[in-house]
Structures are given as structure tokens and as C-alpha cells.
């Protein structure tokens, strides 16, 4: 029969080994979140940005943020403000936006802060079957939607999940 000291020693040894294994394998206690989703649309259309550039060419990382908004929407402006206040620039660095404003002058103020596609005919917005703004999508590098939120609170919650993982 093992003595209590021997059992305690074995228990400590096992704990050290497990800790070492977690460290070596890169196990992280913060796992990739299961992002919330409200849309049944699976992919973002590869819309034309310029004559020779499409949206998918902007998808540089595994997960990108696509924000649908309007300058006349106070909830949209709150989401944009939340993104701009991100101290580590995690949100800003992967952000692309689609504005449903009708005039370039409506978005000019923000055009120096982040990329904006002006969807003045609502073509992309309608093709995505959205009804309200703001809308935030988490899009993988192939254009697949892996998370989505509609409305200010839900958008900010999704962005918080994004920050937690990144």
C-alpha cells in the first residue's frame, strides 16, 4: 500500500505532466466561439469594388468583419464608434463596410477611417435578404458567413466574441 506522501507526490507529478502537455500543445482555454447567426444566407456575394477588384480579394485573414450600415442610423454610428474605440485595432484591421447611403457625401467623413463600399441601389443588401441595419457578418477567407448579427446590441455582442477569440 502506498503511503500518503507517495500518493501526494504522484498526484503532483501528474498535474505537472498535464500542465506541461497543455503548454507544449498550445492548448488555450479560450476556444473558438460558436458565433451567433441570424441569417440563412451562407455566402457573401463577391461584389465588384472596382473594374478589377472584387470583395473576396479583400479577405486576407481567416475571419473578416463586414458591416452593413448607414450614416443616418444612430445604432450604426454606435457600432462604428465601438469598433473605432478598439484599443488593439483587432476589429478595425479586419473591417470592411457596405453603406446603404444614397450619396458619397453621406459617408465621406468615415471614408478615411475604414473601407466603404457604397451600395446606393441596395443590391447587395437586398441579395443578403436583410431587413434592418446595422448588420455585422463574420466572413471567412472564402466568403462563407460564419457568424452574423443584426441590431446594435447583437452586433456589439458578436464583435465582443470576435475580439475574445482574436
C-alpha positions as CSV (number, residue, x, y, z in Angstrom):
1,X,0.0,0.0,0.0
2,X,1.3,3.5,-0.9
3,X,1.9,6.0,1.8
4,X,0.1,9.3,1.7
5,X,3.3,11.1,0.9
6,X,3.8,8.8,-2.1
7,X,0.2,9.4,-3.3
8,X,0.6,13.2,-3.0
9,X,3.9,13.1,-4.9
10,X,2.3,11.1,-7.7
11,X,-0.6,13.5,-7.9
12,X,1.7,16.5,-8.1
13,X,3.7,14.7,-10.8
14,X,0.6,14.0,-12.8
15,X,-0.5,17.7,-12.5
16,X,2.9,18.8,-13.7
17,X,2.8,16.5,-16.7
18,X,-0.7,17.7,-17.7
19,X,0.3,21.3,-17.3
20,X,3.4,20.7,-19.5
21,X,1.3,18.9,-22.1
22,X,-1.2,21.9,-22.3
23,X,1.7,24.3,-22.6
24,X,3.5,22.2,-25.3
25,X,0.4,21.6,-27.4
26,X,-0.6,25.2,-27.3
27,X,-4.0,24.3,-25.8
28,X,-5.8,27.5,-25.0
29,X,-8.6,27.7,-22.5
30,X,-10.3,30.3,-24.7
31,X,-11.7,28.2,-27.6
32,X,-13.0,29.5,-30.9
33,X,-16.6,30.7,-30.2
34,X,-19.6,29.4,-31.9
35,X,-20.6,32.7,-33.4
36,X,-24.3,33.6,-33.3
37,X,-26.1,33.8,-36.6
38,X,-29.4,35.2,-37.7
39,X,-29.2,34.7,-41.5
40,X,-29.8,31.6,-43.6
41,X,-27.5,33.1,-46.4
42,X,-24.3,31.0,-46.4
43,X,-22.0,33.2,-48.6
44,X,-21.5,36.9,-49.2
45,X,-21.7,37.7,-52.9
46,X,-18.3,38.6,-54.4
47,X,-19.4,42.1,-55.4
48,X,-17.4,44.3,-57.7
49,X,-15.5,47.0,-55.9
50,X,-13.6,48.5,-58.9
51,X,-13.1,47.4,-62.5
52,X,-10.5,44.8,-61.5
53,X,-11.2,44.2,-57.8
54,X,-13.8,42.2,-56.0
55,X,-14.8,41.9,-52.3
56,X,-13.2,38.4,-52.0
57,X,-9.8,39.9,-52.8
58,X,-10.1,41.9,-49.6
59,X,-10.5,38.7,-47.5
60,X,-6.9,38.4,-46.2
61,X,-7.4,36.7,-42.9
62,X,-9.3,33.6,-41.8
63,X,-12.1,35.7,-40.3
64,X,-13.1,39.2,-41.5
65,X,-15.7,41.6,-40.4
66,X,-18.3,43.0,-42.8
67,X,-20.6,45.8,-41.5
68,X,-23.7,47.0,-43.3
69,X,-24.7,50.5,-42.1
70,X,-26.0,53.9,-43.0
71,X,-24.8,57.4,-41.8
72,X,-28.4,58.2,-40.9
73,X,-28.7,55.3,-38.5
74,X,-27.7,56.2,-34.9
75,X,-27.4,52.5,-34.0
76,X,-25.0,52.0,-36.9
77,X,-23.0,55.0,-35.7
78,X,-22.8,53.5,-32.2
79,X,-21.5,50.2,-33.7
80,X,-18.9,52.1,-35.7
81,X,-17.9,54.1,-32.6
82,X,-17.5,50.8,-30.7
83,X,-15.2,49.5,-33.5
84,X,-13.1,52.7,-33.6
85,X,-12.6,52.6,-29.8
86,X,-11.0,49.1,-30.0
87,X,-7.6,49.7,-28.4
88,X,-5.8,46.8,-30.1
89,X,-7.3,47.5,-33.6
90,X,-8.4,43.9,-33.9
91,X,-11.8,45.0,-35.2
92,X,-10.5,47.8,-37.4
93,X,-7.8,45.7,-39.1
94,X,-10.3,43.2,-40.4
95,X,-13.2,45.6,-41.1
96,X,-14.8,46.2,-44.5
97,X,-18.1,48.1,-44.7
98,X,-21.1,48.4,-47.0
99,X,-23.0,51.6,-46.7
100,X,-26.6,51.9,-47.9
101,X,-26.4,55.6,-48.2
102,X,-27.5,57.3,-51.4
103,X,-24.7,59.8,-51.7
104,X,-20.9,59.6,-51.3
105,X,-21.1,62.8,-49.3
106,X,-23.0,61.0,-46.6
107,X,-20.1,58.7,-45.9
108,X,-17.1,60.9,-46.7
109,X,-16.4,61.6,-43.0
110,X,-15.8,57.9,-42.4
111,X,-14.1,57.1,-45.6
112,X,-10.6,57.9,-44.2
113,X,-11.2,55.6,-41.1
114,X,-12.2,52.4,-42.9
115,X,-13.0,50.9,-46.3
116,X,-16.5,51.7,-47.5
117,X,-18.5,50.3,-50.5
118,X,-21.5,52.5,-51.3
119,X,-24.5,50.2,-52.1
120,X,-26.8,53.1,-53.1
121,X,-29.1,50.8,-55.0
122,X,-29.4,48.3,-52.1
123,X,-28.3,45.5,-54.4
124,X,-26.0,43.7,-52.0
125,X,-28.2,44.5,-49.0
126,X,-31.3,43.0,-50.7
127,X,-29.4,40.0,-52.1
128,X,-28.4,39.2,-48.5
129,X,-32.1,39.3,-47.5
130,X,-31.5,41.7,-44.7
131,X,-34.4,43.8,-43.3
132,X,-32.6,46.1,-40.8
133,X,-29.3,47.7,-40.1
134,X,-26.8,47.6,-38.6
135,X,-25.7,44.1,-39.7
136,X,-22.3,42.6,-38.8
137,X,-21.1,39.5,-40.6
138,X,-18.0,37.4,-39.7
139,X,-16.8,36.1,-43.1
140,X,-14.1,33.5,-43.7
141,X,-11.5,34.0,-46.5
142,X,-13.7,32.1,-48.9
143,X,-16.7,34.4,-48.4
144,X,-18.6,32.0,-46.1
145,X,-20.6,33.6,-43.3
146,X,-19.6,32.0,-40.0
147,X,-21.4,34.5,-37.8
148,X,-23.9,37.2,-38.1
149,X,-25.8,39.8,-36.0
150,X,-28.5,42.4,-36.7
151,X,-29.2,45.4,-34.4
152,X,-26.8,47.4,-32.3
153,X,-26.7,45.1,-29.2
154,X,-26.4,41.9,-31.1
155,X,-23.7,43.4,-33.4
156,X,-21.6,44.5,-30.4
157,X,-22.1,41.1,-28.7
158,X,-20.8,39.4,-31.9
159,X,-17.8,41.8,-32.1
160,X,-17.0,41.0,-28.4
161,X,-16.9,37.3,-29.3
162,X,-14.7,38.1,-32.3
163,X,-12.3,40.1,-30.0
164,X,-12.2,37.3,-27.5
165,X,-11.0,34.8,-30.0
166,X,-8.5,37.1,-31.7
